[in-house]
Amino acid sequence: PMTILVLGGTGHVGSHLVRNLLDQGQSVRVLVRNADRASLVPADAQAVVVDVVGDPDGARAAFQGIEAVFMLNAATTIRPSTVS
């Protein structure tokens, strides 16, 4: 099996993806930003709690040994006037 990291794995689409990957026999790690969301990760997947933006060094460990990454997030637009 591959070791796959899923970002956004506790959301509506991501949770289905995680379950599908597990059903296929893959090793799944789910990155969550806060410990409250970790309880939403299935027991047969590994939850890793880290704030990727606030703690990039901590995030590095979450990517250790990963062979593939799925990143699922809502599409957003950034207006130039809001970028500093």
N, C-alpha and C positions, 0 to 999 in steps of 0.2 A: 504493500500500500504506500501511497504518497503521503507526505506530511503537508497538510494544507492549512494556511492561516486565513481566517475569514474576518474581515473588518466589517462591522455592521451585521454580525451574525445573530443578534438578538432582536432585530427588527422583523417586520412582517415577511418580507422576501428572504432576508438572510436566515431566519430561523428554518424556513423550508429548505434552503440550500444546505444548511448544516445537517439537517436530518437526512437529506438525500445523499450527501457525501458519506455519512456514517453508514447508511444502509448499503452503500457500495463497498464498504469495508475500508474506507480511507481513514487515516489518522487526522483528526481535526482539532485545531487550536483556534479559539475564538478570542479576539482582542476586544475588551470592553473598557470604557473610560472610567467607570466607577463600580465599586464593589456591589452596589444594589443590583446592577444588571447581571452580574456573574451568576446569580441564582437562576437566571433564565436560560443558561447554557445547559444542554443535556448532560447527564452524568457521564456518558461515554465519550464526551469531548472535553478538551482541556480549556478552561477559562483562564485568560491572562488579563489582569487588571493593570492598565497603564494609560497615562495621558500622553499620547504620542507627541502632541505639540508642546506640552509643558515639561515633559521628561523624555527628550529624544534618546538619551543614553539608556533609560529603562526600556524604551521601545526596542532598542537594538537586541536585547535578550529575547523578546517575543518573536523575533524573526530568525533566531538561531535554529538551524536545521530544517528550515522551511523549504519546500520544493516548489510550491505554487501559492499565489495569493489571490483572494477574491476581495475586492473592495466594493461595498454596496453602500451608497449614500444618496440622499436626495439631491437632485440637480438644483443648483442655486446660481444666481447671477450676482456679480459684484459691480456695483456702480462706481465709476472712477471717483466720484466725490466722497465715497465712504472709505477709500483706501488711503492710509496714511503712511 
